[in-house]
Amino acid sequence: NALGNADRHKLADKVFVESSSLPMSLSPDTPLAKSVILSARYDKDLVQIKVAKSDSPAVVVISNSYSPFWRCQVDGGDSKLFPANYTFWGIFLPAGTQQMACQYKPPYLIAQVLR
């Protein structure tokens, strides 16, 4: 198990993803850039991140529990969220990406109690 045997240095530089979860545009040997986060907004049901434009693709890993009910967009287009490092989120950023946003959209309604 590669993730279980990784030390903290490898965890800081690598993203562990099951091959069946990889986006079609990303192969296991694709060289990835380190993203530079310029700004971030993190709310209970919305995450917005601005990144420095890069000439290489990247994967942003967000240390929030993975759930398929998060919907993501990268530069305004739909993007698939995938499990990264077993329990966190991974979002593929093609070269040139400048912003991403994820919104939590569960398949059920959340009832609010009004007083």
N, C-alpha and C positions, 0 to 999 in steps of 0.2 A: 504494500500500500504506500504509494509515493507521498501522499499527504501526511500520513502518520509518521513517516520517516524523515520528514523535512524539518530542518532546524529553523530558527527564527530569521536567519539571513536569507534562506531560500524562500521562506514565506513572504518576505518583503519584496522579493524580486520576481516571483513566479505566481502564476494563477493556475490552480488545479481545477480542471473541468473534466467531467466524464465525456468521452468522445461522442456519445450519443446526444449530448446536450449542446455541442458546438454549433454555432450558427453556420450555415452552409458556406458563407464567405470567409470562414476562418478555419484554417487547418492547424493541426498540432505543431507544425514547424514554422508557422508564420511569425516573423520577427515583429515584436510589438514595441511601441514607444512607451516611455513613462509619461503619463499625463500630468500636466501641471494644472491644478485646480485654481481658477481665478476667484471664483465666488461660489457659495453654496447656500441653499435654503433647504432646511430639513424640518418638515412638519409631520404630524401623525399620518396624513394621507397624501402628502405631496413632497417630492424631492426635486429640486432644480439645481443644476450644476452648470457653470460656465467653465470651459477649459481653454487653455491656450491652443491655438491652431497648430497642428503637427503635420509633417509631411508623411508620417507613418501611421498605420492603424494602431489602436490601443484598446485595452479592456479596462473599464473602471470597475473596481470591486467595492461594493458598499456593504459595510458590516451591519446589515439588518437581516433578520431571518427571512429566508427565501419564501415567497408565496407566489403562486401563479396568478393571483388576482391583482398584481401590480401591472399597469400598462405603461409602456415607455415610448418616448419619441426622442429621436436624435436629429437635431437640426430640422424639426418639424415633421419628419417622416416616422412611421411606426417602426419600432425596433423590438426584437425579442429579448426578454430578460431570461437569464439562465442561471442555474446554481453554480456558484464559484466557491472554491475552497470548502466544498461540501455543504455548507449551510448559508452562505451569504449570497448576495446578488452579483451577477456579472452582466455588464452591458458592453457590447462591442461598439467601438467608435471608429468608423472608417477614417482614413486620412483626411484632414481638413475639417473635421468636426469642431464646432465651437460651443454647442450647448446641448444639454439633454434634460429631459423632464420625465418623471415617473409619477403616476397617480394611482392610488389604491381604489379599485373598483370591484368590490365583492359581488357575487351573483345574487345576493340577498339585500334587502333593505334594512338599514339600521334605524330602529325606532328611537325616537327621542321623546322623553317625557317632558311635557310642558307643565309648569306649576302655575 
